[in-house]
Amino acid sequence: MMPSAAEPKAISQTEVIDLGKMLQVVNRVKWRIVTLALLVTVLSAFVVLGMEPIYKSTSTLLIEAQEARAIKIDEVYGINSGQSEYYLTQFEILKSRSIAERVFTQLDLAKHPDFIAKPSLIGEIRASLSFLPKESATRSAEELEAIRLQQQLDAFIEKISIEPVRKTQLVRISFETPDAKLAAAVANALGDAYINSQLEAKMGITQRANSWLGGRLGELRERLDASELRLEEFRQQHGLVDVEGVTSLDAKELERLSDEITVARSSLAQAESFMKVVRKYGATDIGRLESLPEVTSHLSIQNVKKEVVLVERKVSELRKVYGPKHPKMIAAEAELSAVQQSLHAQIARLVQGIEDEAQTAKQNLQALQQQFNQSKGAFQRLSSVETDYRRMLREVETNRQLFQSFLSRQKETEVTGDFDSPVARFTDRAVVPTAPVKPKKALIVLLAFAGSLGLGIALALGLDALNDTIKTTQDVELLLAQRALGYLPKAAKRSNSEQRDFAFFDSEQKLHSEAVRSIRTSLSLMAIDKRLKFIEVTSSYPGEGKTSVSMNLAFAFSSLERVLVIDADMRKPTMGMRFGQPSYQAGLANFLSGTDALGDCIVREVRPNVDLMPAGAIPLNPLELLVSPRFAELLTQLNEQYDKIIIDTPPVQAVSDALVLVGHADAVVMVVKADHTRSGAVKQTLGQLNQAHAKVYGVVLNQFNPKNASSYYGQYGYYQAYESNEAVS
């Protein structure tokens, strides 16, 4: 599967940390980093040796979860030791300033040498400057002494360490000081001060509680006596012996009457319901009345109806045997008529009885209602008396309970007032330490070495990241997107300018000559199928070595071809002077201005197969001369005489002379001083050359340090290795 076109672009935009490059940067300055680390380590060792040893002593306290008590009086002290907040509170009390101040005063540490302030350098300088206001002039002696004590106490507190042991009731109390005995004494004194302060606080609370309870008891006793007297007078006033029994009888009577009224209302309702039916059908309609449930359910009616049924059955049976005038038949029908009349009479009497019952129920209900209203009024009057009675009784009971509670609490506080129950105890007392806890000299020195080493590496990487100059041929290709034609090694500091310019011919500087030949080869290979006669050499800024590169390129091509070097930098010409020509030697400016002939402006054989056309007299308008038609005519004449013409031009960022000549050049060579010229400036120069349609063949990295060659890429050190092997052989 072919990758999409977007993938390479995404990969190129991703920032990748180049560990190899980072290692190269560190390797390049490794001895400087090591030197920095060693200097810092030695300095740290001297500082550490002069540091005062600090001793630390620790005592361990157990915070009691349950205090030993003679009796239980938690409410007086307000302590709930079952909660985690209790232990946190105790830890904060241990850290409090009051505990520290108590120990500070107890041990008289204000006079101890460790807490006597030493005069500081700033203080001495301030005291020596008489025009500055003195602090003693604005504060009294008492205020200054108080400030001094507070500062000493602050210094003392800073050396205290309170550390609770996780998930236990233990707490460690530590103190650090140069005095080992003092460290143990303070660690123990802090625990004792905490225990004593808690005991004193508890005893103070007990005494205050006892005093307050004693004062309240007298008031409560008087209140109880007054409430009991009022209750007794109320009883006598209303003649109450057992108010609860009286009200209970009235309540039962009301309940009985209420039940009877309910029953009477039910009976009256039933009777009136029946009478409504009777009135509806009429008292004489016995047939309908006979079918009513209230009538049929009556026992006497049921008995009579049974007799009627029996007689009717008898008449029916006799009718089957005898005729209507038979004596038995006549007797049976007479009996049936008598029974039916008895049924009608019973029904009539029942209706009359129910009517009488309704009247009686109505009268009974009225009597019960009247009696209930009378009992209800009596009960209400007695309930009002009972309410007042119970209110006074509750007041008496409340006063009695409150009095008993305060009396009991006072007895408890009296009993426990002199009972010392510590809230904590020592599990381990502090002992005098035998070895200091700090400074850990070996660790400090080791950390100083590691830290300075890391700092040196970080500084090296940071400075390298901030350094956006062109340092390697890889930077030329990656940052400038140009071909790297090669590099010229940096000459030794002891060599003069003449030795550096003509190092190509120095048998002891083979690295330089081979580097120049490599540049020549690169140019020749790039123009293998193109015309390469006029080569323009330029740079971004002065001092990058474009003139030296022009000269050395001429020397390299001279071994194969006839070469002319033209110094087109008519503003600050130096090439004639480098070849040992006098300043009045005619040159390019003389020919272009028409003052001298071409033959007089060229110096023949400055080196084998190398001719020179110096800049000549410095004109007022170099740019106008370069754009004149005579310059094109000059190149036409020279084209017939030489195989290679190398034109040394001014820097692009200084003047625009080089830009007007690019149209005459077959190739433009850009010279960049290694580890000196910033990439932004070179990019700007290349942009200007491209805008002028220059044929930029590539970049020559000048004054590259061979000592750093192997730290970048191994191939840079090839010539050095080759040269050293050749020397050995």
DRENKERO-490012 format. One record per residue (C-alpha): residue in one letter; x, y, z. Coordinates in steps of 0.5 Angstrom, whole numbers, padded with zeros to 4 digits, always signed. Example, Ala and Ser with C-alpha at 12.3 -4.5 7.8 and 13.67 -1.06 7.14 Angstrom:
DRENKERO-490012
A+0025-0009+0016;S+0027-0002+0014;
***
This chain:
DRENKERO-490012
M+0000+0000+0000;M+0003+0007-0002;P+0003+0012+0003;S-0001+0018+0002;A+0002+0025+0000;A+0000+0028+0007;E+0004+0023+0011;P+0011+0025+0009;K+0009+0033+0011;A+0006+0031+0017;I+0012+0027+0019;S+0017+0033+0017;Q+0013+0037+0021;T+0013+0033+0028;E+0019+0035+0032;V+0023+0029+0034;I+0029+0029+0039;D+0035+0028+0036;L+0039+0024+0042;G+0045+0023+0037;K+0046+0031+0036;M+0045+0032+0043;L+0051+0027+0045;Q+0055+0031+0040;V+0054+0037+0043;V+0056+0035+0050;N+0062+0031+0047;R+0064+0037+0044;V+0064+0041+0051;K+0065+0035+0055;W+0072+0038+0058;R+0069+0044+0060;I+0063+0041+0063;V+0067+0036+0067;T+0072+0042+0069;L+0066+0046+0072;A+0063+0040+0075;L+0070+0039+0079;L+0071+0046+0081;V+0064+0046+0084;T+0065+0040+0087;V+0072+0043+0090;L+0068+0049+0092;S+0062+0045+0095;A+0067+0041+0099;F+0071+0047+0102;V+0064+0050+0104;V+0062+0043+0107;L+0068+0042+0111;G+0067+0049+0115;M+0059+0048+0116;E+0057+0046+0124;P+0055+0040+0125;I+0047+0039+0127;Y+0045+0034+0133;K+0038+0031+0133;S+0035+0028+0139;T+0028+0025+0139;S+0023+0023+0145;T+0016+0019+0144;L+0010+0021+0147;L+0004+0016+0147;I-0003+0021+0147;E-0008+0017+0152;A-0014+0015+0148;Q-0018+0014+0155;E-0015+0018+0161;A-0015+0015+0168;R-0021+0018+0172;A-0024+0016+0179;I-0031+0017+0176;K-0034+0019+0170;I-0034+0027+0169;D-0033+0027+0161;E-0038+0033+0160;V-0034+0038+0165;Y-0028+0037+0161;G-0031+0037+0154;I-0026+0031+0151;N-0028+0026+0146;S-0022+0022+0146;G-0026+0017+0141;Q-0025+0022+0135;S-0020+0023+0130;E-0020+0030+0132;Y-0018+0029+0139;Y-0011+0027+0137;L-0010+0032+0131;T-0012+0037+0137;Q-0007+0035+0141;F-0002+0035+0136;E-0003+0042+0134;I-0003+0044+0142;L+0004+0040+0142;K+0006+0045+0136;S+0003+0051+0140;R+0008+0057+0141;S+0005+0057+0148;I+0009+0050+0150;A+0015+0052+0146;E+0015+0059+0150;R+0015+0055+0157;V+0021+0051+0155;F+0025+0057+0152;T+0024+0060+0159;Q+0024+0054+0163;L+0031+0052+0160;D+0033+0060+0160;L+0035+0059+0153;A+0035+0067+0151;K+0042+0067+0154;H+0045+0060+0150;P+0050+0062+0145;D+0046+0058+0140;F+0040+0063+0140;I+0044+0070+0141;A+0044+0073+0135;K+0051+0074+0131;P+0052+0081+0128;S+0050+0080+0120;L+0054+0083+0115;I+0048+0088+0113;G+0047+0090+0120;E+0055+0092+0121;I+0054+0096+0114;R+0048+0099+0116;A+0051+0101+0123;S+0058+0104+0120;L+0053+0108+0115;S+0052+0114+0120;F+0047+0118+0116;L+0042+0112+0116;P+0037+0112+0122;K+0038+0107+0128;E+0033+0103+0130;S+0034+0104+0137;A+0033+0112+0136;T+0025+0110+0134;R+0024+0104+0139;S+0025+0104+0147;A+0029+0099+0151;E+0023+0095+0153;E+0021+0094+0146;L+0028+0092+0143;E+0028+0087+0148;A+0021+0084+0147;I+0023+0084+0139;R+0030+0080+0141;L+0026+0075+0145;Q+0021+0074+0140;Q+0026+0073+0135;Q+0030+0068+0139;L+0023+0064+0140;D+0022+0064+0133;A+0029+0061+0132;F+0028+0056+0137;I+0021+0054+0134;E+0024+0053+0127;K+0028+0048+0130;I+0022+0044+0133;S+0019+0038+0129;I+0013+0035+0131;E+0011+0028+0127;P+0005+0024+0129;V+0006+0017+0127;R+0001+0015+0122;K-0005+0010+0125;T-0002+0010+0132;Q-0003+0015+0138;L+0005+0016+0138;V+0008+0023+0137;R+0015+0024+0136;I+0018+0031+0139;S+0025+0032+0135;F+0030+0038+0136;E+0036+0040+0132;T+0042+0044+0135;P+0049+0044+0135;D+0049+0042+0142;A+0048+0035+0143;K+0046+0035+0150;L+0041+0041+0149;A+0038+0037+0144;A+0036+0032+0148;A+0034+0037+0154;V+0029+0040+0149;A+0026+0034+0147;N+0024+0032+0154;A+0022+0038+0156;L+0017+0039+0151;G+0014+0033+0152;D+0014+0035+0160;A+0011+0042+0158;Y+0005+0039+0154;I+0003+0034+0160;N+0004+0039+0165;S+0000+0044+0161;Q-0006+0039+0160;L-0006+0037+0167;E-0006+0045+0169;A-0011+0046+0165;K-0016+0040+0167;M-0015+0042+0174;G-0016+0049+0173;I-0023+0047+0169;T-0025+0043+0175;Q-0024+0048+0180;R-0028+0053+0176;A-0033+0048+0175;N-0033+0046+0182;S-0034+0054+0184;W-0039+0055+0179;L-0043+0049+0181;G-0043+0051+0188;G-0046+0058+0187;R-0051+0055+0182;L-0054+0050+0188;G-0056+0055+0192;E-0061+0058+0187;L-0063+0051+0185;R-0065+0049+0192;E-0069+0056+0193;R-0072+0055+0186;L-0074+0047+0188;D-0077+0049+0195;A-0081+0055+0192;S-0084+0050+0187;E-0086+0045+0192;L-0090+0050+0196;R-0094+0053+0190;L-0096+0046+0189;E-0098+0044+0196;E-0102+0051+0196;F-0106+0049+0190;R-0108+0042+0192;Q-0111+0045+0199;Q-0114+0051+0195;H-0118+0046+0190;G-0119+0040+0195;L-0115+0035+0191;V-0113+0029+0194;D-0111+0024+0188;V-0113+0029+0181;E-0111+0023+0177;G-0117+0018+0180;V-0122+0024+0179;T-0121+0025+0172;S-0120+0018+0171;L-0127+0017+0173;D-0130+0023+0170;A-0127+0020+0163;K-0130+0013+0164;E-0137+0016+0165;L-0136+0020+0159;E-0134+0014+0155;R-0140+0010+0158;L-0145+0016+0156;S-0142+0016+0149;D-0143+0009+0148;E-0150+0009+0150;I-0152+0015+0146;T-0149+0011+0140;V-0153+0005+0142;A-0159+0009+0143;R-0158+0013+0136;S-0158+0006+0133;S-0164+0004+0136;L-0168+0010+0134;A-0165+0010+0127;Q-0168+0003+0126;A-0174+0004+0129;E-0175+0011+0125;S-0173+0007+0118;F-0178+0002+0120;M-0184+0007+0121;K-0182+0011+0115;V-0184+0004+0111;V-0190+0003+0115;R-0192+0010+0113;K-0191+0009+0106;Y-0195+0003+0105;G-0200+0004+0110;A-0201+0000+0117;T-0207-0003+0114;D-0203-0007+0108;I-0202-0013+0112;G-0199-0016+0106;R-0194-0012+0104;L-0192-0011+0112;E-0191-0018+0112;S-0186-0018+0107;L-0181-0013+0110;P-0175-0016+0113;E-0176-0013+0120;V-0183-0016+0120;T-0181-0023+0118;S-0174-0023+0122;H-0179-0023+0128;L-0179-0029+0132;S-0187-0029+0134;I-0188-0027+0127;Q-0184-0033+0124;N-0188-0038+0129;V-0194-0036+0127;K-0192-0036+0120;K-0190-0043+0121;E-0197-0045+0124;V-0200-0042+0117;V-0196-0046+0113;L-0198-0052+0117;V-0205-0051+0117;E-0205-0049+0109;R-0201-0056+0108;K-0207-0059+0112;V-0212-0056+0108;S-0209-0057+0101;E-0208-0065+0103;L-0216-0065+0105;R-0218-0062+0099;K-0215-0067+0095;V-0220-0072+0099;Y-0226-0069+0101;G-0231-0064+0098;P-0232-0056+0100;K-0238-0058+0105;H-0235-0064+0108;P-0234-0063+0116;K-0227-0064+0116;M-0226-0059+0110;I-0230-0054+0114;A-0226-0055+0120;A-0219-0054+0117;E-0221-0048+0113;A-0224-0045+0120;E-0217-0046+0123;L-0213-0043+0117;S-0217-0037+0118;A-0216-0037+0125;V-0209-0037+0124;Q-0208-0032+0119;Q-0212-0027+0123;S-0207-0029+0129;L-0201-0027+0124;H-0205-0020+0122;A-0206-0019+0129;Q-0199-0020+0131;I-0196-0016+0125;A-0201-0010+0128;R-0198-0011+0135;L-0191-0011+0132;V-0192-0005+0128;Q-0195-0002+0134;G-0189-0004+0139;I-0184-0001+0134;E-0187+0005+0134;D-0187+0005+0142;E-0180+0003+0142;A-0178+0009+0137;Q-0182+0014+0142;T-0178+0011+0148;A-0171+0011+0144;K-0172+0018+0142;Q-0174+0020+0149;N-0168+0016+0152;L-0163+0019+0147;Q-0165+0026+0149;A-0164+0024+0157;L-0157+0021+0155;Q-0155+0027+0151;Q-0157+0032+0157;Q-0153+0027+0162;F-0147+0027+0157;N-0147+0035+0157;Q-0147+0036+0164;S-0142+0031+0165;K-0138+0034+0160;G-0138+0041+0163;A-0136+0038+0170;F-0130+0034+0166;Q-0128+0040+0163;R-0127+0044+0169;L-0123+0039+0172;S-0119+0038+0166;S-0117+0046+0167;V-0115+0044+0174;E-0111+0038+0172;T-0107+0042+0167;D-0105+0047+0172;Y-0104+0042+0177;R-0099+0038+0172;R-0096+0044+0170;M-0094+0046+0177;L-0092+0038+0178;R-0087+0038+0172;E-0084+0045+0175;V-0083+0041+0181;E-0080+0035+0178;T-0075+0039+0173;N-0073+0043+0179;R-0071+0037+0183;Q-0068+0033+0177;L-0063+0039+0176;F-0062+0040+0183;Q-0060+0033+0184;S-0056+0033+0177;F-0052+0039+0180;L-0051+0036+0187;S-0048+0030+0184;R-0043+0034+0179;Q-0041+0038+0185;K-0039+0032+0189;E-0036+0029+0183;T-0031+0035+0182;E-0030+0035+0189;V-0027+0028+0189;T-0023+0029+0183;G-0021+0036+0184;D-0014+0033+0186;F-0013+0027+0182;D-0008+0028+0177;S-0009+0024+0170;P-0004+0025+0165;V-0007+0026+0158;A+0000+0023+0155;R+0006+0019+0157;F+0013+0018+0155;T+0014+0011+0151;D+0022+0014+0150;R+0025+0019+0153;A+0031+0023+0148;V+0038+0021+0149;V+0044+0025+0148;P+0046+0024+0140;T+0053+0021+0139;A+0053+0023+0131;P+0050+0029+0128;V+0045+0028+0123;K+0047+0034+0118;P+0050+0036+0114;K+0051+0030+0110;K+0058+0032+0107;A+0059+0026+0103;L+0052+0026+0100;I+0052+0034+0099;V+0059+0034+0095;L+0056+0028+0091;L+0050+0032+0089;A+0054+0038+0088;F+0058+0034+0083;A+0052+0031+0080;G+0048+0038+0080;S+0054+0042+0077;L+0055+0036+0072;G+0047+0036+0070;L+0047+0044+0070;G+0053+0044+0065;I+0050+0039+0060;A+0044+0043+0061;L+0047+0050+0059;A+0051+0046+0053;L+0044+0044+0050;G+0041+0051+0052;L+0046+0055+0049;D+0047+0050+0043;A+0039+0051+0042;L+0040+0058+0042;N+0045+0058+0037;D+0042+0058+0030;T+0049+0059+0027;I+0051+0055+0021;K+0055+0050+0024;T+0056+0044+0020;T+0054+0042+0012;Q+0048+0038+0015;D+0046+0045+0017;V+0047+0048+0010;E+0042+0042+0007;L+0037+0042+0013;L+0036+0049+0015;L+0038+0053+0008;A+0036+0047+0003;Q+0042+0048-0001;R+0048+0044-0003;A+0054+0043+0001;L+0060+0044-0003;G+0065+0043+0002;Y+0068+0046+0008;L+0075+0050+0009;P+0078+0048+0016;K+0080+0054+0021;A+0087+0056+0020;A+0091+0055+0027;K+0092+0061+0031;R+0099+0062+0030;S+0099+0063+0023;N+0099+0070+0019;S+0094+0072+0014;E+0099+0070+0008;Q+0100+0063+0011;R+0092+0062+0011;D+0091+0065+0004;F+0096+0061+0001;A+0095+0055+0005;F+0093+0051-0001;F+0101+0051-0003;D+0103+0049+0004;S+0105+0042+0004;E+0104+0042+0012;Q+0097+0044+0011;K+0094+0038+0007;L+0088+0038+0010;H+0086+0045+0007;S+0089+0043+0000;E+0084+0037+0000;A+0078+0041+0002;V+0079+0046-0003;R+0080+0040-0008;S+0074+0037-0006;I+0070+0044-0007;R+0073+0044-0014;T+0070+0037-0015;S+0063+0039-0013;L+0063+0045-0017;S+0066+0041-0023;L+0061+0035-0022;M+0055+0039-0022;A+0057+0043-0028;I+0059+0037-0032;D+0054+0038-0038;K+0053+0046-0037;R+0058+0051-0038;L+0062+0053-0032;K+0066+0059-0034;F+0064+0065-0029;I+0064+0063-0022;E+0061+0069-0017;V+0063+0068-0010;T+0060+0072-0005;S+0057+0072+0003;S+0052+0075+0007;Y+0057+0080+0012;P+0064+0082+0011;G+0069+0077+0015;E+0066+0071+0013;G+0072+0069+0008;K+0070+0070+0001;T+0076+0073-0001;S+0080+0067+0001;V+0075+0062-0002;S+0076+0066-0008;M+0083+0065-0008;N+0083+0058-0006;L+0078+0056-0012;A+0083+0060-0017;F+0089+0056-0014;A+0085+0049-0015;F+0082+0050-0022;S+0089+0053-0024;S+0092+0046-0024;L+0088+0044-0029;E+0086+0051-0033;R+0088+0058-0034;V+0084+0062-0029;L+0083+0069-0028;V+0081+0072-0021;I+0077+0079-0021;D+0076+0083-0015;A+0070+0086-0016;D+0069+0089-0009;M+0071+0096-0011;R+0069+0099-0004;K+0074+0095+0001;P+0079+0091-0004;T+0084+0087-0001;M+0086+0082-0006;G+0091+0086-0009;M+0094+0087-0002;R+0094+0080-0001;F+0098+0078-0007;G+0103+0083-0006;Q+0101+0088-0011;P+0101+0096-0009;S+0095+0100-0008;Y+0096+0104-0014;Q+0096+0098-0019;A+0091+0099-0024;G+0085+0094-0024;L+0077+0093-0025;A+0075+0100-0024;N+0080+0103-0028;F+0078+0099-0034;L+0071+0100-0033;S+0072+0108-0032;G+0076+0108-0039;T+0083+0110-0036;D+0087+0104-0037;A+0087+0099-0042;L+0086+0092-0041;G+0093+0089-0041;D+0095+0094-0036;C+0089+0092-0031;I+0091+0085-0031;V+0097+0082-0027;R+0100+0076-0030;E+0102+0070-0026;V+0101+0072-0019;R+0101+0064-0018;P+0102+0059-0024;N+0096+0059-0029;V+0093+0065-0024;D+0092+0072-0027;L+0089+0077-0022;M+0085+0083-0024;P+0085+0088-0017;A+0080+0093-0016;G+0084+0098-0018;A+0083+0106-0016;I+0076+0106-0011;P+0071+0110-0015;L+0065+0114-0012;N+0060+0110-0016;P+0062+0102-0016;L+0055+0100-0017;E+0054+0104-0024;L+0061+0102-0026;L+0058+0094-0025;V+0052+0096-0029;S+0055+0099-0035;P+0056+0096-0042;R+0063+0096-0041;F+0063+0090-0036;A+0059+0086-0040;E+0065+0087-0046;L+0070+0086-0041;L+0067+0079-0039;T+0067+0078-0047;Q+0074+0079-0048;L+0076+0075-0042;N+0072+0069-0044;E+0077+0068-0050;Q+0083+0068-0046;Y+0081+0064-0040;D+0078+0058-0038;K+0075+0060-0031;I+0074+0067-0029;I+0073+0067-0021;I+0069+0074-0019;D+0070+0076-0012;T+0064+0081-0010;P+0062+0085-0004;P+0057+0082+0002;V+0050+0082+0000;Q+0047+0085+0006;A+0052+0090+0006;V+0051+0093-0002;S+0047+0090-0008;D+0054+0090-0012;A+0053+0082-0012;L+0046+0082-0014;V+0047+0086-0021;L+0053+0081-0023;V+0049+0075-0022;G+0046+0075-0029;H+0054+0075-0032;A+0055+0069-0027;D+0055+0061-0029;A+0055+0059-0022;V+0054+0063-0015;V+0058+0060-0009;M+0055+0063-0002;V+0061+0063+0003;V+0058+0062+0010;K+0063+0063+0016;A+0062+0056+0021;D+0059+0057+0028;H+0059+0065+0026;T+0053+0067+0021;R+0046+0066+0023;S+0042+0062+0019;G+0036+0068+0018;A+0041+0072+0015;V+0044+0067+0010;K+0037+0065+0008;Q+0035+0073+0007;T+0042+0073+0003;L+0039+0067-0001;G+0033+0070-0002;Q+0035+0076-0005;L+0040+0072-0010;N+0034+0068-0012;Q+0030+0074-0013;A+0036+0076-0018;H+0035+0070-0021;A+0042+0067-0019;K+0045+0060-0021;V+0047+0059-0014;Y+0051+0052-0014;G+0051+0051-0006;V+0055+0054+0000;V+0062+0053+0002;L+0063+0053+0010;N+0069+0057+0012;Q+0073+0057+0018;F+0071+0050+0020;N+0074+0048+0026;P+0077+0041+0025;K+0078+0039+0032;N+0070+0039+0032;A+0070+0035+0026;S+0069+0028+0029;S+0064+0031+0034;Y+0059+0032+0028;Y+0061+0027+0023;G+0066+0022+0022;Q+0068+0024+0015;Y+0070+0031+0017;G+0076+0028+0020;Y+0078+0024+0014;Y+0083+0028+0012;Q+0086+0029+0019;A+0087+0022+0019;Y+0089+0021+0012;E+0095+0026+0013;S+0097+0023+0020;N+0098+0016+0017;E+0101+0019+0011;A+0106+0023+0016;V+0107+0017+0020;S+0109+0013+0014;
***
